[in-house]
Structures are given as structure tokens and as C-alpha cells.
Amino acid sequence: MPAGAKVSLTALAACVCCVLTFEMFWVSLQRGLRPEAVEAAAPPPPEAPSQRRKT
């Protein structure tokens, strides 16, 4: 495959991931879930465990 095709495929994959993430978030908002519940359902950021260890 030419390099240009690989770049466009990568961009397309990133776009699809963004759309899917946004749709999941939007659907959860439409269902009336609180943003805190959405954040709790998402995997914690890598910084969270280090903050818990410090306290």
C-alpha cells in the first residue's frame, strides 16, 4: 500500500473512534445520566492511582 493510503486509513480510524466516543457520551446524556456516572464508567486516567497512593 502507498504511504498516503496508510495515512488516510489511520485518519479514518481516528475519526471513527472519535465519533463512537461522542455518540456513547451523547446517548448517555440523552438517557439522563449524570456526567459523574459517565466518568465513573470510563476507565480512570493514569494519574488517578498515583494520587490515591499519595493520600
CHARMM internal coordinates of N, CA and C (Angstrom, degrees):
IC EDIT
DIST 1 N 1 CA 1.4731
DIST 1 CA 1 C 1.5211
ANGL 1 N 1 CA 1 C 109.51
DIST 1 C 2 N 1.3069
ANGL 1 CA 1 C 2 N 118.45
DIHE 1 N 1 CA 1 C 2 N 140.42
DIST 2 N 2 CA 1.4696
ANGL 1 C 2 N 2 CA 120.00
DIHE 1 CA 1 C 2 N 2 CA 174.98
DIST 2 CA 2 C 1.5209
ANGL 2 N 2 CA 2 C 110.79
DIHE 1 C 2 N 2 CA 2 C -66.81
DIST 2 C 3 N 1.3246
ANGL 2 CA 2 C 3 N 114.84
DIHE 2 N 2 CA 2 C 3 N 156.80
DIST 3 N 3 CA 1.4645
ANGL 2 C 3 N 3 CA 119.38
DIHE 2 CA 2 C 3 N 3 CA -177.76
DIST 3 CA 3 C 1.5231
ANGL 3 N 3 CA 3 C 111.12
DIHE 2 C 3 N 3 CA 3 C -61.26
DIST 3 C 4 N 1.3174
ANGL 3 CA 3 C 4 N 117.58
DIHE 3 N 3 CA 3 C 4 N -37.00
DIST 4 N 4 CA 1.4672
ANGL 3 C 4 N 4 CA 120.46
DIHE 3 CA 3 C 4 N 4 CA -179.57
DIST 4 CA 4 C 1.5179
ANGL 4 N 4 CA 4 C 112.28
DIHE 3 C 4 N 4 CA 4 C -60.48
DIST 4 C 5 N 1.3325
ANGL 4 CA 4 C 5 N 117.14
DIHE 4 N 4 CA 4 C 5 N -37.09
DIST 5 N 5 CA 1.4575
ANGL 4 C 5 N 5 CA 120.31
DIHE 4 CA 4 C 5 N 5 CA 180.00
DIST 5 CA 5 C 1.5209
ANGL 5 N 5 CA 5 C 110.23
DIHE 4 C 5 N 5 CA 5 C -67.65
DIST 5 C 6 N 1.3328
ANGL 5 CA 5 C 6 N 116.90
DIHE 5 N 5 CA 5 C 6 N -38.48
DIST 6 N 6 CA 1.4684
ANGL 5 C 6 N 6 CA 119.57
DIHE 5 CA 5 C 6 N 6 CA 178.93
DIST 6 CA 6 C 1.5214
ANGL 6 N 6 CA 6 C 110.33
DIHE 5 C 6 N 6 CA 6 C -64.52
DIST 6 C 7 N 1.3337
ANGL 6 CA 6 C 7 N 116.53
DIHE 6 N 6 CA 6 C 7 N -40.81
DIST 7 N 7 CA 1.4689
ANGL 6 C 7 N 7 CA 119.80
DIHE 6 CA 6 C 7 N 7 CA 179.96
DIST 7 CA 7 C 1.5195
ANGL 7 N 7 CA 7 C 110.48
DIHE 6 C 7 N 7 CA 7 C -64.22
DIST 7 C 8 N 1.3307
ANGL 7 CA 7 C 8 N 116.73
DIHE 7 N 7 CA 7 C 8 N -43.59
DIST 8 N 8 CA 1.4645
ANGL 7 C 8 N 8 CA 118.94
DIHE 7 CA 7 C 8 N 8 CA -178.51
DIST 8 CA 8 C 1.5333
ANGL 8 N 8 CA 8 C 110.59
DIHE 7 C 8 N 8 CA 8 C -67.90
DIST 8 C 9 N 1.3260
ANGL 8 CA 8 C 9 N 117.31
DIHE 8 N 8 CA 8 C 9 N -35.60
DIST 9 N 9 CA 1.4679
ANGL 8 C 9 N 9 CA 119.68
DIHE 8 CA 8 C 9 N 9 CA 176.99
DIST 9 CA 9 C 1.5214
ANGL 9 N 9 CA 9 C 110.13
DIHE 8 C 9 N 9 CA 9 C -65.75
DIST 9 C 10 N 1.3207
ANGL 9 CA 9 C 10 N 117.10
DIHE 9 N 9 CA 9 C 10 N -40.40
DIST 10 N 10 CA 1.4671
ANGL 9 C 10 N 10 CA 120.38
DIHE 9 CA 9 C 10 N 10 CA 178.54
DIST 10 CA 10 C 1.5229
ANGL 10 N 10 CA 10 C 110.35
DIHE 9 C 10 N 10 CA 10 C -64.05
DIST 10 C 11 N 1.3292
ANGL 10 CA 10 C 11 N 116.77
DIHE 10 N 10 CA 10 C 11 N -42.79
DIST 11 N 11 CA 1.4642
ANGL 10 C 11 N 11 CA 120.28
DIHE 10 CA 10 C 11 N 11 CA 179.10
DIST 11 CA 11 C 1.5281
ANGL 11 N 11 CA 11 C 110.16
DIHE 10 C 11 N 11 CA 11 C -64.13
DIST 11 C 12 N 1.3363
ANGL 11 CA 11 C 12 N 116.65
DIHE 11 N 11 CA 11 C 12 N -40.43
DIST 12 N 12 CA 1.4606
ANGL 11 C 12 N 12 CA 120.34
DIHE 11 CA 11 C 12 N 12 CA 179.15
DIST 12 CA 12 C 1.5246
ANGL 12 N 12 CA 12 C 110.84
DIHE 11 C 12 N 12 CA 12 C -63.64
DIST 12 C 13 N 1.3329
ANGL 12 CA 12 C 13 N 117.01
DIHE 12 N 12 CA 12 C 13 N -42.44
DIST 13 N 13 CA 1.4619
ANGL 12 C 13 N 13 CA 120.75
DIHE 12 CA 12 C 13 N 13 CA 179.31
DIST 13 CA 13 C 1.5280
ANGL 13 N 13 CA 13 C 110.55
DIHE 12 C 13 N 13 CA 13 C -63.24
DIST 13 C 14 N 1.3379
ANGL 13 CA 13 C 14 N 116.73
DIHE 13 N 13 CA 13 C 14 N -41.94
DIST 14 N 14 CA 1.4673
ANGL 13 C 14 N 14 CA 120.09
DIHE 13 CA 13 C 14 N 14 CA 179.16
DIST 14 CA 14 C 1.5175
ANGL 14 N 14 CA 14 C 110.43
DIHE 13 C 14 N 14 CA 14 C -64.17
DIST 14 C 15 N 1.3241
ANGL 14 CA 14 C 15 N 117.11
DIHE 14 N 14 CA 14 C 15 N -39.64
DIST 15 N 15 CA 1.4614
ANGL 14 C 15 N 15 CA 121.21
DIHE 14 CA 14 C 15 N 15 CA 179.92
DIST 15 CA 15 C 1.5294
ANGL 15 N 15 CA 15 C 109.86
DIHE 14 C 15 N 15 CA 15 C -64.27
DIST 15 C 16 N 1.3351
ANGL 15 CA 15 C 16 N 116.72
DIHE 15 N 15 CA 15 C 16 N -43.54
DIST 16 N 16 CA 1.4665
ANGL 15 C 16 N 16 CA 120.61
DIHE 15 CA 15 C 16 N 16 CA 179.69
DIST 16 CA 16 C 1.5162
ANGL 16 N 16 CA 16 C 110.19
DIHE 15 C 16 N 16 CA 16 C -61.79
DIST 16 C 17 N 1.3428
ANGL 16 CA 16 C 17 N 116.55
DIHE 16 N 16 CA 16 C 17 N -42.26
DIST 17 N 17 CA 1.4686
ANGL 16 C 17 N 17 CA 119.82
DIHE 16 CA 16 C 17 N 17 CA 179.70
DIST 17 CA 17 C 1.5224
ANGL 17 N 17 CA 17 C 110.24
DIHE 16 C 17 N 17 CA 17 C -62.23
DIST 17 C 18 N 1.3439
ANGL 17 CA 17 C 18 N 116.34
DIHE 17 N 17 CA 17 C 18 N -42.57
DIST 18 N 18 CA 1.4661
ANGL 17 C 18 N 18 CA 119.50
DIHE 17 CA 17 C 18 N 18 CA 179.97
DIST 18 CA 18 C 1.5260
ANGL 18 N 18 CA 18 C 110.77
DIHE 17 C 18 N 18 CA 18 C -62.40
DIST 18 C 19 N 1.3246
ANGL 18 CA 18 C 19 N 116.00
DIHE 18 N 18 CA 18 C 19 N -43.99
DIST 19 N 19 CA 1.4705
ANGL 18 C 19 N 19 CA 119.77
DIHE 18 CA 18 C 19 N 19 CA -178.55
DIST 19 CA 19 C 1.5215
ANGL 19 N 19 CA 19 C 110.27
DIHE 18 C 19 N 19 CA 19 C -64.29
DIST 19 C 20 N 1.3307
ANGL 19 CA 19 C 20 N 117.31
DIHE 19 N 19 CA 19 C 20 N -43.59
DIST 20 N 20 CA 1.4660
ANGL 19 C 20 N 20 CA 119.88
DIHE 19 CA 19 C 20 N 20 CA -179.32
DIST 20 CA 20 C 1.5266
ANGL 20 N 20 CA 20 C 110.34
DIHE 19 C 20 N 20 CA 20 C -63.21
DIST 20 C 21 N 1.3279
ANGL 20 CA 20 C 21 N 116.95
DIHE 20 N 20 CA 20 C 21 N -42.94
DIST 21 N 21 CA 1.4645
ANGL 20 C 21 N 21 CA 120.28
DIHE 20 CA 20 C 21 N 21 CA 179.47
DIST 21 CA 21 C 1.5218
ANGL 21 N 21 CA 21 C 110.24
DIHE 20 C 21 N 21 CA 21 C -62.46
DIST 21 C 22 N 1.3334
ANGL 21 CA 21 C 22 N 116.49
DIHE 21 N 21 CA 21 C 22 N -43.98
DIST 22 N 22 CA 1.4631
ANGL 21 C 22 N 22 CA 119.91
DIHE 21 CA 21 C 22 N 22 CA -179.79
DIST 22 CA 22 C 1.5279
ANGL 22 N 22 CA 22 C 110.47
DIHE 21 C 22 N 22 CA 22 C -64.79
DIST 22 C 23 N 1.3332
ANGL 22 CA 22 C 23 N 117.40
DIHE 22 N 22 CA 22 C 23 N -41.18
DIST 23 N 23 CA 1.4664
ANGL 22 C 23 N 23 CA 120.00
DIHE 22 CA 22 C 23 N 23 CA -179.06
DIST 23 CA 23 C 1.5278
ANGL 23 N 23 CA 23 C 110.63
DIHE 22 C 23 N 23 CA 23 C -64.30
DIST 23 C 24 N 1.3374
ANGL 23 CA 23 C 24 N 117.25
DIHE 23 N 23 CA 23 C 24 N -42.14
DIST 24 N 24 CA 1.4665
ANGL 23 C 24 N 24 CA 119.56
DIHE 23 CA 23 C 24 N 24 CA 178.48
DIST 24 CA 24 C 1.5262
ANGL 24 N 24 CA 24 C 110.16
DIHE 23 C 24 N 24 CA 24 C -60.67
DIST 24 C 25 N 1.3359
ANGL 24 CA 24 C 25 N 116.01
DIHE 24 N 24 CA 24 C 25 N -43.54
DIST 25 N 25 CA 1.4634
ANGL 24 C 25 N 25 CA 120.28
DIHE 24 CA 24 C 25 N 25 CA -179.54
DIST 25 CA 25 C 1.5254
ANGL 25 N 25 CA 25 C 110.13
DIHE 24 C 25 N 25 CA 25 C -66.02
DIST 25 C 26 N 1.3292
ANGL 25 CA 25 C 26 N 116.81
DIHE 25 N 25 CA 25 C 26 N -42.70
DIST 26 N 26 CA 1.4680
ANGL 25 C 26 N 26 CA 120.79
DIHE 25 CA 25 C 26 N 26 CA -178.27
DIST 26 CA 26 C 1.5203
ANGL 26 N 26 CA 26 C 110.97
DIHE 25 C 26 N 26 CA 26 C -65.67
DIST 26 C 27 N 1.3377
ANGL 26 CA 26 C 27 N 117.22
DIHE 26 N 26 CA 26 C 27 N -42.70
DIST 27 N 27 CA 1.4685
ANGL 26 C 27 N 27 CA 120.58
DIHE 26 CA 26 C 27 N 27 CA 179.79
DIST 27 CA 27 C 1.5291
ANGL 27 N 27 CA 27 C 109.87
DIHE 26 C 27 N 27 CA 27 C -62.73
DIST 27 C 28 N 1.3235
ANGL 27 CA 27 C 28 N 117.04
DIHE 27 N 27 CA 27 C 28 N -41.19
DIST 28 N 28 CA 1.4573
ANGL 27 C 28 N 28 CA 119.25
DIHE 27 CA 27 C 28 N 28 CA -179.94
DIST 28 CA 28 C 1.5287
ANGL 28 N 28 CA 28 C 110.44
DIHE 27 C 28 N 28 CA 28 C -65.75
DIST 28 C 29 N 1.3265
ANGL 28 CA 28 C 29 N 117.38
DIHE 28 N 28 CA 28 C 29 N -35.11
DIST 29 N 29 CA 1.4613
ANGL 28 C 29 N 29 CA 119.61
DIHE 28 CA 28 C 29 N 29 CA 176.37
DIST 29 CA 29 C 1.5252
ANGL 29 N 29 CA 29 C 109.95
DIHE 28 C 29 N 29 CA 29 C -67.95
DIST 29 C 30 N 1.3228
ANGL 29 CA 29 C 30 N 117.42
DIHE 29 N 29 CA 29 C 30 N -40.44
DIST 30 N 30 CA 1.4644
ANGL 29 C 30 N 30 CA 120.45
DIHE 29 CA 29 C 30 N 30 CA -179.53
DIST 30 CA 30 C 1.5231
ANGL 30 N 30 CA 30 C 110.89
DIHE 29 C 30 N 30 CA 30 C -63.97
DIST 30 C 31 N 1.3276
ANGL 30 CA 30 C 31 N 116.92
DIHE 30 N 30 CA 30 C 31 N -31.34
DIST 31 N 31 CA 1.4673
ANGL 30 C 31 N 31 CA 120.08
DIHE 30 CA 30 C 31 N 31 CA -179.88
DIST 31 CA 31 C 1.5261
ANGL 31 N 31 CA 31 C 111.52
DIHE 30 C 31 N 31 CA 31 C -76.41
DIST 31 C 32 N 1.3158
ANGL 31 CA 31 C 32 N 117.35
DIHE 31 N 31 CA 31 C 32 N -7.21
DIST 32 N 32 CA 1.4587
ANGL 31 C 32 N 32 CA 120.48
DIHE 31 CA 31 C 32 N 32 CA 176.49
DIST 32 CA 32 C 1.5155
ANGL 32 N 32 CA 32 C 113.52
DIHE 31 C 32 N 32 CA 32 C 90.93
DIST 32 C 33 N 1.3206
ANGL 32 CA 32 C 33 N 118.13
DIHE 32 N 32 CA 32 C 33 N 15.67
DIST 33 N 33 CA 1.4606
ANGL 32 C 33 N 33 CA 119.45
DIHE 32 CA 32 C 33 N 33 CA 177.64
DIST 33 CA 33 C 1.5259
ANGL 33 N 33 CA 33 C 109.53
DIHE 32 C 33 N 33 CA 33 C -74.82
DIST 33 C 34 N 1.3024
ANGL 33 CA 33 C 34 N 115.44
DIHE 33 N 33 CA 33 C 34 N 149.88
DIST 34 N 34 CA 1.4592
ANGL 33 C 34 N 34 CA 118.83
DIHE 33 CA 33 C 34 N 34 CA 177.45
DIST 34 CA 34 C 1.5292
ANGL 34 N 34 CA 34 C 109.58
DIHE 33 C 34 N 34 CA 34 C -78.27
DIST 34 C 35 N 1.3396
ANGL 34 CA 34 C 35 N 117.35
DIHE 34 N 34 CA 34 C 35 N 151.57
DIST 35 N 35 CA 1.4712
ANGL 34 C 35 N 35 CA 119.67
DIHE 34 CA 34 C 35 N 35 CA 177.66
DIST 35 CA 35 C 1.5261
ANGL 35 N 35 CA 35 C 112.23
DIHE 34 C 35 N 35 CA 35 C -57.97
DIST 35 C 36 N 1.3490
ANGL 35 CA 35 C 36 N 117.50
DIHE 35 N 35 CA 35 C 36 N -31.71
DIST 36 N 36 CA 1.4625
ANGL 35 C 36 N 36 CA 119.95
DIHE 35 CA 35 C 36 N 36 CA 179.30
DIST 36 CA 36 C 1.5274
ANGL 36 N 36 CA 36 C 110.24
DIHE 35 C 36 N 36 CA 36 C -62.66
DIST 36 C 37 N 1.3286
ANGL 36 CA 36 C 37 N 116.92
DIHE 36 N 36 CA 36 C 37 N -38.91
DIST 37 N 37 CA 1.4691
ANGL 36 C 37 N 37 CA 120.38
DIHE 36 CA 36 C 37 N 37 CA 179.24
DIST 37 CA 37 C 1.5228
ANGL 37 N 37 CA 37 C 110.29
DIHE 36 C 37 N 37 CA 37 C -65.97
DIST 37 C 38 N 1.3279
ANGL 37 CA 37 C 38 N 116.73
DIHE 37 N 37 CA 37 C 38 N -36.59
DIST 38 N 38 CA 1.4647
ANGL 37 C 38 N 38 CA 120.09
DIHE 37 CA 37 C 38 N 38 CA 178.67
DIST 38 CA 38 C 1.5249
ANGL 38 N 38 CA 38 C 109.50
DIHE 37 C 38 N 38 CA 38 C -66.02
DIST 38 C 39 N 1.3377
ANGL 38 CA 38 C 39 N 116.64
DIHE 38 N 38 CA 38 C 39 N -42.42
DIST 39 N 39 CA 1.4600
ANGL 38 C 39 N 39 CA 119.62
DIHE 38 CA 38 C 39 N 39 CA 179.85
DIST 39 CA 39 C 1.5216
ANGL 39 N 39 CA 39 C 111.11
DIHE 38 C 39 N 39 CA 39 C -66.75
DIST 39 C 40 N 1.3284
ANGL 39 CA 39 C 40 N 117.17
DIHE 39 N 39 CA 39 C 40 N -36.17
DIST 40 N 40 CA 1.4583
ANGL 39 C 40 N 40 CA 119.83
DIHE 39 CA 39 C 40 N 40 CA -179.99
DIST 40 CA 40 C 1.5211
ANGL 40 N 40 CA 40 C 110.62
DIHE 39 C 40 N 40 CA 40 C -68.70
DIST 40 C 41 N 1.3362
ANGL 40 CA 40 C 41 N 117.22
DIHE 40 N 40 CA 40 C 41 N -33.14
DIST 41 N 41 CA 1.4568
ANGL 40 C 41 N 41 CA 120.35
DIHE 40 CA 40 C 41 N 41 CA 179.69
DIST 41 CA 41 C 1.5248
ANGL 41 N 41 CA 41 C 110.85
DIHE 40 C 41 N 41 CA 41 C -72.53
DIST 41 C 42 N 1.3230
ANGL 41 CA 41 C 42 N 116.74
DIHE 41 N 41 CA 41 C 42 N -28.76
DIST 42 N 42 CA 1.4712
ANGL 41 C 42 N 42 CA 120.19
DIHE 41 CA 41 C 42 N 42 CA -179.97
DIST 42 CA 42 C 1.5231
ANGL 42 N 42 CA 42 C 109.47
DIHE 41 C 42 N 42 CA 42 C -75.74
DIST 42 C 43 N 1.3252
ANGL 42 CA 42 C 43 N 117.88
DIHE 42 N 42 CA 42 C 43 N 151.79
DIST 43 N 43 CA 1.4635
ANGL 42 C 43 N 43 CA 119.87
DIHE 42 CA 42 C 43 N 43 CA 177.36
DIST 43 CA 43 C 1.5162
ANGL 43 N 43 CA 43 C 110.82
DIHE 42 C 43 N 43 CA 43 C -63.11
DIST 43 C 44 N 1.3297
ANGL 43 CA 43 C 44 N 118.57
DIHE 43 N 43 CA 43 C 44 N 142.05
DIST 44 N 44 CA 1.4689
ANGL 43 C 44 N 44 CA 120.64
DIHE 43 CA 43 C 44 N 44 CA -176.80
DIST 44 CA 44 C 1.5258
ANGL 44 N 44 CA 44 C 110.74
DIHE 43 C 44 N 44 CA 44 C -66.95
DIST 44 C 45 N 1.3292
ANGL 44 CA 44 C 45 N 117.94
DIHE 44 N 44 CA 44 C 45 N 148.19
DIST 45 N 45 CA 1.4653
ANGL 44 C 45 N 45 CA 120.50
DIHE 44 CA 44 C 45 N 45 CA 177.07
DIST 45 CA 45 C 1.5147
ANGL 45 N 45 CA 45 C 110.63
DIHE 44 C 45 N 45 CA 45 C -65.26
DIST 45 C 46 N 1.3395
ANGL 45 CA 45 C 46 N 118.66
DIHE 45 N 45 CA 45 C 46 N 157.82
DIST 46 N 46 CA 1.4689
ANGL 45 C 46 N 46 CA 120.61
DIHE 45 CA 45 C 46 N 46 CA -177.36
DIST 46 CA 46 C 1.5245
ANGL 46 N 46 CA 46 C 112.82
DIHE 45 C 46 N 46 CA 46 C -62.72
DIST 46 C 47 N 1.3376
ANGL 46 CA 46 C 47 N 117.37
DIHE 46 N 46 CA 46 C 47 N -19.50
DIST 47 N 47 CA 1.4637
ANGL 46 C 47 N 47 CA 119.24
DIHE 46 CA 46 C 47 N 47 CA -178.03
DIST 47 CA 47 C 1.5306
ANGL 47 N 47 CA 47 C 111.87
DIHE 46 C 47 N 47 CA 47 C -77.20
DIST 47 C 48 N 1.3236
ANGL 47 CA 47 C 48 N 117.68
DIHE 47 N 47 CA 47 C 48 N -22.58
DIST 48 N 48 CA 1.4635
ANGL 47 C 48 N 48 CA 120.68
DIHE 47 CA 47 C 48 N 48 CA -174.21
DIST 48 CA 48 C 1.5304
ANGL 48 N 48 CA 48 C 112.59
DIHE 47 C 48 N 48 CA 48 C -60.89
DIST 48 C 49 N 1.3335
ANGL 48 CA 48 C 49 N 120.88
DIHE 48 N 48 CA 48 C 49 N -47.70
DIST 49 N 49 CA 1.4702
ANGL 48 C 49 N 49 CA 119.00
DIHE 48 CA 48 C 49 N 49 CA -178.54
DIST 49 CA 49 C 1.5229
ANGL 49 N 49 CA 49 C 112.56
DIHE 48 C 49 N 49 CA 49 C -60.78
DIST 49 C 50 N 1.3251
ANGL 49 CA 49 C 50 N 118.11
DIHE 49 N 49 CA 49 C 50 N -36.34
DIST 50 N 50 CA 1.4674
ANGL 49 C 50 N 50 CA 119.32
DIHE 49 CA 49 C 50 N 50 CA -179.18
DIST 50 CA 50 C 1.5236
ANGL 50 N 50 CA 50 C 110.14
DIHE 49 C 50 N 50 CA 50 C -67.92
DIST 50 C 51 N 1.3473
ANGL 50 CA 50 C 51 N 117.06
DIHE 50 N 50 CA 50 C 51 N -35.06
DIST 51 N 51 CA 1.4586
ANGL 50 C 51 N 51 CA 119.53
DIHE 50 CA 50 C 51 N 51 CA 178.60
DIST 51 CA 51 C 1.5271
ANGL 51 N 51 CA 51 C 110.10
DIHE 50 C 51 N 51 CA 51 C -68.72
DIST 51 C 52 N 1.3268
ANGL 51 CA 51 C 52 N 117.38
DIHE 51 N 51 CA 51 C 52 N -37.19
DIST 52 N 52 CA 1.4661
ANGL 51 C 52 N 52 CA 119.78
DIHE 51 CA 51 C 52 N 52 CA 179.30
DIST 52 CA 52 C 1.5235
ANGL 52 N 52 CA 52 C 110.60
DIHE 51 C 52 N 52 CA 52 C -67.18
DIST 52 C 53 N 1.3258
ANGL 52 CA 52 C 53 N 116.91
DIHE 52 N 52 CA 52 C 53 N -36.39
DIST 53 N 53 CA 1.4642
ANGL 52 C 53 N 53 CA 119.11
DIHE 52 CA 52 C 53 N 53 CA -179.36
DIST 53 CA 53 C 1.5200
ANGL 53 N 53 CA 53 C 111.21
DIHE 52 C 53 N 53 CA 53 C -67.73
DIST 53 C 54 N 1.3375
ANGL 53 CA 53 C 54 N 116.79
DIHE 53 N 53 CA 53 C 54 N -33.12
DIST 54 N 54 CA 1.4708
ANGL 53 C 54 N 54 CA 119.53
DIHE 53 CA 53 C 54 N 54 CA -178.42
DIST 54 CA 54 C 1.5223
ANGL 54 N 54 CA 54 C 111.11
DIHE 53 C 54 N 54 CA 54 C -67.71
DIST 54 C 55 N 1.3435
ANGL 54 CA 54 C 55 N 117.52
DIHE 54 N 54 CA 54 C 55 N -35.07
DIST 55 N 55 CA 1.4641
ANGL 54 C 55 N 55 CA 119.49
DIHE 54 CA 54 C 55 N 55 CA -175.42
DIST 55 CA 55 C 1.5074
ANGL 55 N 55 CA 55 C 112.21
DIHE 54 C 55 N 55 CA 55 C -80.63
END
COOR INIT
IC SEED 1 N 1 CA 1 C
IC BUILD
